Each structure stands twice: as C-alpha cells, then as structure tokens.
Amino acid sequence: MIDLMRFNPKYLRDERILIRFAAAMGAVVGILAIILAKTIGSGDTGQVSPEEVWLYIEEIALQEGIDPEFVYALAWAESSLNAKAQSSVARGMMQLTKGAWREVSDESYRHAWDWKTNIRVGIDYLAFCRDFLKRHDAFSYPLLSASYRYGPYYVKQKGFDLGNVRKPKNEIYKRIFAGNIRPVRPPEVLARND
C-alpha cells in the first residue's frame, strides 16, 4: 500500500481540483452534445409549406401593389422556399443582404431567419426598387427582378437596360428577364381561414 503521508499534500489538492474541473467540463460537453443532437434531429430544415408561403405572400404583396405571383417566383428563385437559406452575403427565404435589409427596415438583421419577417422585408425592398424605377421612368417587372437581384443602383448604372445587366444563371430569373413575370405557378389553396 502507498503511504499517502509521504506525498506532498499540495499535489493531492491540485489533483482534486483538476478532477473536479475535468468533471465539470465533461458535463458541459455532454449538455452541448444533447442540445446539438436535438437541433440536428429536430428535422427543422427551414422548409415552409408552399401553401402557407403563398397565402402570406399574396396578402402582403397585394397590400404593396406588387404582383404576388411575381414575388412567389422570386422566393422560389432565391431559396426554393427555404427559410434557412444562406449565401455568403444573404439570408432567408427572400435572400436579403444586410444592405437591402437596412435600406427598408430598422429591424435587426437577425430577424432575417424568420420567414414571415423575411418575406415582408423582401416585399418592402421590392416596393423600394419599384418606386426607384418609377422615379426614373423605367419600371417593368423584368427590371424590378434585376433591381432586386443586383440592386437598383447597379441597374441605374447599366442605363436601365436589361441587355446591359449581368445575365442570371437561375432558370426562374432567366424566364423573368425574358418577360414571363409569373414563371412559377402558386399552389392551389382549397380552403382559406378568413
């Protein structure tokens, strides 16, 4: 048997502190692992039903005087209706950049992850772009989509000429640029809870 009295008591105290610290760290890591597992396993992919998105877009877009089917097509083009969509510069279902968000909203950009807030601010930005184009006597839905995608100041710099604007790779945007402002058919909603 080891004679503990021969060892320095300071070492035993230090070892007890290290063991307690390791146990506390293990508990923290365990809790974080549980939280992470619940988050990953929750199935929250950011997808919202097309019917729910369509009903909300229809309501808000009509209030702003913007074609709801056009807005619905942009939401599909930007994110395939994924509320958690993220690029290097944009967030949410309508893929708003921080600059576009701040152009029309005082709300925190953190709210871009809420799909309804993202759509509402996206429609506000579309209204801003539409008004910008109208002030320059240049409104059309294809130019509105270019203004939304690249910014109204870029479109102005290109002389409000769609031929001078960077060609989109996205098929939905290509159709809108070609003049089909409703390239995505909205879902048929059988019953509304009005």
C-alpha positions as protocol buffer text, in pm:
chain_id: "A"
residue {
  index: 1
  type: MET
  ca { x: 0 y: 0 z: 0 }
}
residue {
  index: 2
  type: ILE
  ca { x: 118 y: 353 z: -77 }
}
residue {
  index: 3
  type: ASP
  ca { x: 193 y: 573 z: 215 }
}
residue {
  index: 4
  type: LEU
  ca { x: -1 y: 894 z: 129 }
}
residue {
  index: 5
  type: MET
  ca { x: 160 y: 1078 z: 414 }
}
residue {
  index: 6
  type: ARG
  ca { x: 492 y: 1076 z: 228 }
}
residue {
  index: 7
  type: PHE
  ca { x: 341 y: 1273 z: -66 }
}
residue {
  index: 8
  type: ASN
  ca { x: 314 y: 1648 z: -65 }
}
residue {
  index: 9
  type: PRO
  ca { x: -49 y: 1739 z: 33 }
}
residue {
  index: 10
  type: LYS
  ca { x: -41 y: 2031 z: -211 }
}
residue {
  index: 11
  type: TYR
  ca { x: -23 y: 1783 z: -501 }
}
residue {
  index: 12
  type: LEU
  ca { x: -327 y: 1595 z: -374 }
}
residue {
  index: 13
  type: ARG
  ca { x: -524 y: 1920 z: -355 }
}
residue {
  index: 14
  type: ASP
  ca { x: -416 y: 2016 z: -710 }
}
residue {
  index: 15
  type: GLU
  ca { x: -519 y: 1674 z: -839 }
}
residue {
  index: 16
  type: ARG
  ca { x: -864 y: 1707 z: -675 }
}
residue {
  index: 17
  type: ILE
  ca { x: -909 y: 2048 z: -841 }
}
residue {
  index: 18
  type: LEU
  ca { x: -811 y: 1902 z: -1179 }
}
residue {
  index: 19
  type: ILE
  ca { x: -1053 y: 1612 z: -1136 }
}
residue {
  index: 20
  type: ARG
  ca { x: -1337 y: 1849 z: -1046 }
}
residue {
  index: 21
  type: PHE
  ca { x: -1255 y: 2071 z: -1342 }
}
residue {
  index: 22
  type: ALA
  ca { x: -1249 y: 1772 z: -1578 }
}
residue {
  index: 23
  type: ALA
  ca { x: -1585 y: 1652 z: -1443 }
}
residue {
  index: 24
  type: ALA
  ca { x: -1739 y: 1998 z: -1491 }
}
residue {
  index: 25
  type: MET
  ca { x: -1603 y: 2020 z: -1845 }
}
residue {
  index: 26
  type: GLY
  ca { x: -1742 y: 1674 z: -1920 }
}
residue {
  index: 27
  type: ALA
  ca { x: -2085 y: 1786 z: -1802 }
}
residue {
  index: 28
  type: VAL
  ca { x: -2070 y: 2099 z: -2019 }
}
residue {
  index: 29
  type: VAL
  ca { x: -1966 y: 1897 z: -2325 }
}
residue {
  index: 30
  type: GLY
  ca { x: -2245 y: 1648 z: -2255 }
}
residue {
  index: 31
  type: ILE
  ca { x: -2508 y: 1923 z: -2233 }
}
residue {
  index: 32
  type: LEU
  ca { x: -2382 y: 2081 z: -2555 }
}
residue {
  index: 33
  type: ALA
  ca { x: -2393 y: 1742 z: -2728 }
}
residue {
  index: 34
  type: ILE
  ca { x: -2756 y: 1694 z: -2620 }
}
residue {
  index: 35
  type: ILE
  ca { x: -2853 y: 2041 z: -2744 }
}
residue {
  index: 36
  type: LEU
  ca { x: -2675 y: 1984 z: -3074 }
}
residue {
  index: 37
  type: ALA
  ca { x: -2839 y: 1643 z: -3119 }
}
residue {
  index: 38
  type: LYS
  ca { x: -3184 y: 1793 z: -3057 }
}
residue {
  index: 39
  type: THR
  ca { x: -3114 y: 2072 z: -3306 }
}
residue {
  index: 40
  type: ILE
  ca { x: -2991 y: 1835 z: -3576 }
}
residue {
  index: 41
  type: GLY
  ca { x: -3256 y: 1576 z: -3503 }
}
residue {
  index: 42
  type: SER
  ca { x: -3543 y: 1824 z: -3489 }
}
residue {
  index: 43
  type: GLY
  ca { x: -3596 y: 1799 z: -3863 }
}
residue {
  index: 44
  type: ASP
  ca { x: -3616 y: 2179 z: -3893 }
}
residue {
  index: 45
  type: THR
  ca { x: -3491 y: 2212 z: -4247 }
}
residue {
  index: 46
  type: GLY
  ca { x: -3626 y: 2561 z: -4289 }
}
residue {
  index: 47
  type: GLN
  ca { x: -3890 y: 2442 z: -4532 }
}
residue {
  index: 48
  type: VAL
  ca { x: -4233 y: 2600 z: -4503 }
}
residue {
  index: 49
  type: SER
  ca { x: -4527 y: 2463 z: -4696 }
}
residue {
  index: 50
  type: PRO
  ca { x: -4577 y: 2628 z: -5036 }
}
residue {
  index: 51
  type: GLU
  ca { x: -4943 y: 2691 z: -4946 }
}
residue {
  index: 52
  type: GLU
  ca { x: -4850 y: 2878 z: -4629 }
}
residue {
  index: 53
  type: VAL
  ca { x: -4588 y: 3086 z: -4812 }
}
residue {
  index: 54
  type: TRP
  ca { x: -4827 y: 3162 z: -5099 }
}
residue {
  index: 55
  type: LEU
  ca { x: -5106 y: 3281 z: -4869 }
}
residue {
  index: 56
  type: TYR
  ca { x: -4869 y: 3511 z: -4683 }
}
residue {
  index: 57
  type: ILE
  ca { x: -4708 y: 3649 z: -5000 }
}
residue {
  index: 58
  type: GLU
  ca { x: -5046 y: 3705 z: -5159 }
}
residue {
  index: 59
  type: GLU
  ca { x: -5166 y: 3907 z: -4860 }
}
residue {
  index: 60
  type: ILE
  ca { x: -4854 y: 4125 z: -4820 }
}
residue {
  index: 61
  type: ALA
  ca { x: -4775 y: 4175 z: -5190 }
}
residue {
  index: 62
  type: LEU
  ca { x: -5128 y: 4291 z: -5270 }
}
residue {
  index: 63
  type: GLN
  ca { x: -5101 y: 4548 z: -4988 }
}
residue {
  index: 64
  type: GLU
  ca { x: -4789 y: 4687 z: -5159 }
}
residue {
  index: 65
  type: GLY
  ca { x: -4936 y: 4675 z: -5509 }
}
residue {
  index: 66
  type: ILE
  ca { x: -4689 y: 4413 z: -5634 }
}
residue {
  index: 67
  type: ASP
  ca { x: -4794 y: 4104 z: -5831 }
}
residue {
  index: 68
  type: PRO
  ca { x: -4798 y: 3820 z: -5574 }
}
residue {
  index: 69
  type: GLU
  ca { x: -4712 y: 3553 z: -5832 }
}
residue {
  index: 70
  type: PHE
  ca { x: -4402 y: 3754 z: -5925 }
}
residue {
  index: 71
  type: VAL
  ca { x: -4297 y: 3764 z: -5557 }
}
residue {
  index: 72
  type: TYR
  ca { x: -4368 y: 3391 z: -5519 }
}
residue {
  index: 73
  type: ALA
  ca { x: -4144 y: 3320 z: -5820 }
}
residue {
  index: 74
  type: LEU
  ca { x: -3864 y: 3530 z: -5667 }
}
residue {
  index: 75
  type: ALA
  ca { x: -3892 y: 3337 z: -5339 }
}
residue {
  index: 76
  type: TRP
  ca { x: -3855 y: 3012 z: -5534 }
}
residue {
  index: 77
  type: ALA
  ca { x: -3565 y: 3152 z: -5736 }
}
residue {
  index: 78
  type: GLU
  ca { x: -3385 y: 3280 z: -5429 }
}
residue {
  index: 79
  type: SER
  ca { x: -3425 y: 2988 z: -5187 }
}
residue {
  index: 80
  type: SER
  ca { x: -3670 y: 2723 z: -5311 }
}
residue {
  index: 81
  type: LEU
  ca { x: -3881 y: 2847 z: -5016 }
}
residue {
  index: 82
  type: ASN
  ca { x: -3610 y: 2753 z: -4765 }
}
residue {
  index: 83
  type: ALA
  ca { x: -3637 y: 2986 z: -4466 }
}
residue {
  index: 84
  type: LYS
  ca { x: -3286 y: 2886 z: -4354 }
}
residue {
  index: 85
  type: ALA
  ca { x: -3121 y: 2953 z: -4691 }
}
residue {
  index: 86
  type: GLN
  ca { x: -2790 y: 3131 z: -4658 }
}
residue {
  index: 87
  type: SER
  ca { x: -2528 y: 3250 z: -4902 }
}
residue {
  index: 88
  type: SER
  ca { x: -2207 y: 3434 z: -4829 }
}
residue {
  index: 89
  type: VAL
  ca { x: -2399 y: 3765 z: -4830 }
}
residue {
  index: 90
  type: ALA
  ca { x: -2773 y: 3693 z: -4793 }
}
residue {
  index: 91
  type: ARG
  ca { x: -3018 y: 3526 z: -4556 }
}
residue {
  index: 92
  type: GLY
  ca { x: -3358 y: 3367 z: -4550 }
}
residue {
  index: 93
  type: MET
  ca { x: -3631 y: 3280 z: -4794 }
}
residue {
  index: 94
  type: MET
  ca { x: -3600 y: 3602 z: -4997 }
}
residue {
  index: 95
  type: GLN
  ca { x: -3217 y: 3600 z: -4967 }
}
residue {
  index: 96
  type: LEU
  ca { x: -3187 y: 3957 z: -4844 }
}
residue {
  index: 97
  type: THR
  ca { x: -2846 y: 4113 z: -4799 }
}
residue {
  index: 98
  type: LYS
  ca { x: -2777 y: 4325 z: -4493 }
}
residue {
  index: 99
  type: GLY
  ca { x: -2762 y: 4634 z: -4717 }
}
residue {
  index: 100
  type: ALA
  ca { x: -3101 y: 4565 z: -4877 }
}
residue {
  index: 101
  type: TRP
  ca { x: -3249 y: 4490 z: -4534 }
}
residue {
  index: 102
  type: ARG
  ca { x: -3121 y: 4817 z: -4387 }
}
residue {
  index: 103
  type: GLU
  ca { x: -3246 y: 5011 z: -4690 }
}
residue {
  index: 104
  type: VAL
  ca { x: -3607 y: 4941 z: -4589 }
}
residue {
  index: 105
  type: SER
  ca { x: -3610 y: 4816 z: -4228 }
}
residue {
  index: 106
  type: ASP
  ca { x: -3499 y: 4927 z: -3884 }
}
residue {
  index: 107
  type: GLU
  ca { x: -3539 y: 4571 z: -3751 }
}
residue {
  index: 108
  type: SER
  ca { x: -3232 y: 4372 z: -3660 }
}
residue {
  index: 109
  type: TYR
  ca { x: -3091 y: 4166 z: -3946 }
}
residue {
  index: 110
  type: ARG
  ca { x: -3106 y: 3869 z: -3707 }
}
residue {
  index: 111
  type: HIS
  ca { x: -3480 y: 3860 z: -3784 }
}
residue {
  index: 112
  type: ALA
  ca { x: -3400 y: 3763 z: -4143 }
}
residue {
  index: 113
  type: TRP
  ca { x: -3427 y: 3400 z: -4030 }
}
residue {
  index: 114
  type: ASP
  ca { x: -3798 y: 3438 z: -3953 }
}
residue {
  index: 115
  type: TRP
  ca { x: -3964 y: 3350 z: -4284 }
}
residue {
  index: 116
  type: LYS
  ca { x: -4259 y: 3587 z: -4246 }
}
residue {
  index: 117
  type: THR
  ca { x: -4037 y: 3879 z: -4149 }
}
residue {
  index: 118
  type: ASN
  ca { x: -3801 y: 3794 z: -4435 }
}
residue {
  index: 119
  type: ILE
  ca { x: -4086 y: 3792 z: -4688 }
}
residue {
  index: 120
  type: ARG
  ca { x: -4234 y: 4115 z: -4551 }
}
residue {
  index: 121
  type: VAL
  ca { x: -3900 y: 4295 z: -4565 }
}
residue {
  index: 122
  type: GLY
  ca { x: -3832 y: 4141 z: -4909 }
}
residue {
  index: 123
  type: ILE
  ca { x: -4160 y: 4283 z: -5036 }
}
residue {
  index: 124
  type: ASP
  ca { x: -4075 y: 4619 z: -4878 }
}
residue {
  index: 125
  type: TYR
  ca { x: -3745 y: 4607 z: -5068 }
}
residue {
  index: 126
  type: LEU
  ca { x: -3930 y: 4522 z: -5390 }
}
residue {
  index: 127
  type: ALA
  ca { x: -4156 y: 4824 z: -5330 }
}
residue {
  index: 128
  type: PHE
  ca { x: -3845 y: 5038 z: -5274 }
}
residue {
  index: 129
  type: CYS
  ca { x: -3694 y: 4912 z: -5600 }
}
residue {
  index: 130
  type: ARG
  ca { x: -4024 y: 4959 z: -5786 }
}
residue {
  index: 131
  type: ASP
  ca { x: -4053 y: 5319 z: -5663 }
}
residue {
  index: 132
  type: PHE
  ca { x: -3690 y: 5382 z: -5760 }
}
residue {
  index: 133
  type: LEU
  ca { x: -3757 y: 5252 z: -6112 }
}
residue {
  index: 134
  type: LYS
  ca { x: -4077 y: 5457 z: -6143 }
}
residue {
  index: 135
  type: ARG
  ca { x: -3896 y: 5775 z: -6035 }
}
residue {
  index: 136
  type: HIS
  ca { x: -3660 y: 5712 z: -6326 }
}
residue {
  index: 137
  type: ASP
  ca { x: -3947 y: 5623 z: -6564 }
}
residue {
  index: 138
  type: ALA
  ca { x: -3802 y: 5275 z: -6606 }
}
residue {
  index: 139
  type: PHE
  ca { x: -4043 y: 5037 z: -6433 }
}
residue {
  index: 140
  type: SER
  ca { x: -4101 y: 4687 z: -6567 }
}
residue {
  index: 141
  type: TYR
  ca { x: -4119 y: 4359 z: -6382 }
}
residue {
  index: 142
  type: PRO
  ca { x: -3805 y: 4224 z: -6553 }
}
residue {
  index: 143
  type: LEU
  ca { x: -3615 y: 4538 z: -6442 }
}
residue {
  index: 144
  type: LEU
  ca { x: -3770 y: 4504 z: -6097 }
}
residue {
  index: 145
  type: SER
  ca { x: -3631 y: 4150 z: -6073 }
}
residue {
  index: 146
  type: ALA
  ca { x: -3288 y: 4275 z: -6186 }
}
residue {
  index: 147
  type: SER
  ca { x: -3306 y: 4554 z: -5925 }
}
residue {
  index: 148
  type: TYR
  ca { x: -3396 y: 4303 z: -5657 }
}
residue {
  index: 149
  type: ARG
  ca { x: -3121 y: 4063 z: -5761 }
}
residue {
  index: 150
  type: TYR
  ca { x: -2838 y: 4313 z: -5821 }
}
residue {
  index: 151
  type: GLY
  ca { x: -2961 y: 4635 z: -5659 }
}
residue {
  index: 152
  type: PRO
  ca { x: -3139 y: 4932 z: -5814 }
}
residue {
  index: 153
  type: TYR
  ca { x: -2822 y: 5143 z: -5828 }
}
residue {
  index: 154
  type: TYR
  ca { x: -2649 y: 4876 z: -6037 }
}
residue {
  index: 155
  type: VAL
  ca { x: -2947 y: 4870 z: -6276 }
}
residue {
  index: 156
  type: LYS
  ca { x: -2934 y: 5250 z: -6299 }
}
residue {
  index: 157
  type: GLN
  ca { x: -2559 y: 5232 z: -6368 }
}
residue {
  index: 158
  type: LYS
  ca { x: -2642 y: 4998 z: -6659 }
}
residue {
  index: 159
  type: GLY
  ca { x: -2879 y: 5257 z: -6805 }
}
residue {
  index: 160
  type: PHE
  ca { x: -3194 y: 5067 z: -6701 }
}
residue {
  index: 161
  type: ASP
  ca { x: -3122 y: 4840 z: -6998 }
}
residue {
  index: 162
  type: LEU
  ca { x: -3174 y: 4472 z: -6925 }
}
residue {
  index: 163
  type: GLY
  ca { x: -2935 y: 4393 z: -7211 }
}
residue {
  index: 164
  type: ASN
  ca { x: -2653 y: 4555 z: -7013 }
}
residue {
  index: 165
  type: VAL
  ca { x: -2735 y: 4375 z: -6688 }
}
residue {
  index: 166
  type: ARG
  ca { x: -2546 y: 4063 z: -6586 }
}
residue {
  index: 167
  type: LYS
  ca { x: -2733 y: 3754 z: -6709 }
}
residue {
  index: 168
  type: PRO
  ca { x: -2865 y: 3534 z: -6428 }
}
residue {
  index: 169
  type: LYS
  ca { x: -2782 y: 3165 z: -6409 }
}
residue {
  index: 170
  type: ASN
  ca { x: -3103 y: 3078 z: -6225 }
}
residue {
  index: 171
  type: GLU
  ca { x: -3372 y: 2943 z: -6461 }
}
residue {
  index: 172
  type: ILE
  ca { x: -3655 y: 3131 z: -6290 }
}
residue {
  index: 173
  type: TYR
  ca { x: -3469 y: 3460 z: -6319 }
}
residue {
  index: 174
  type: LYS
  ca { x: -3392 y: 3385 z: -6685 }
}
residue {
  index: 175
  type: ARG
  ca { x: -3765 y: 3346 z: -6754 }
}
residue {
  index: 176
  type: ILE
  ca { x: -3848 y: 3667 z: -6566 }
}
residue {
  index: 177
  type: PHE
  ca { x: -3575 y: 3858 z: -6752 }
}
residue {
  index: 178
  type: ALA
  ca { x: -3729 y: 3724 z: -7076 }
}
residue {
  index: 179
  type: GLY
  ca { x: -4066 y: 3872 z: -6980 }
}
residue {
  index: 180
  type: ASN
  ca { x: -4251 y: 3587 z: -6806 }
}
residue {
  index: 181
  type: ILE
  ca { x: -4316 y: 3752 z: -6469 }
}
residue {
  index: 182
  type: ARG
  ca { x: -4508 y: 3451 z: -6335 }
}
residue {
  index: 183
  type: PRO
  ca { x: -4286 y: 3152 z: -6417 }
}
residue {
  index: 184
  type: VAL
  ca { x: -4377 y: 2955 z: -6103 }
}
residue {
  index: 185
  type: ARG
  ca { x: -4736 y: 2854 z: -6051 }
}
residue {
  index: 186
  type: PRO
  ca { x: -4852 y: 2910 z: -5693 }
}
residue {
  index: 187
  type: PRO
  ca { x: -5023 y: 2622 z: -5511 }
}
residue {
  index: 188
  type: GLU
  ca { x: -5395 y: 2587 z: -5529 }
}
residue {
  index: 189
  type: VAL
  ca { x: -5532 y: 2663 z: -5186 }
}
residue {
  index: 190
  type: LEU
  ca { x: -5863 y: 2488 z: -5133 }
}
residue {
  index: 191
  type: ALA
  ca { x: -5984 y: 2647 z: -4813 }
}
residue {
  index: 192
  type: ARG
  ca { x: -5885 y: 2971 z: -4651 }
}
residue {
  index: 193
  type: ASN
  ca { x: -5938 y: 3059 z: -4290 }
}
residue {
  index: 194
  type: ASP
  ca { x: -6050 y: 3417 z: -4347 }
}
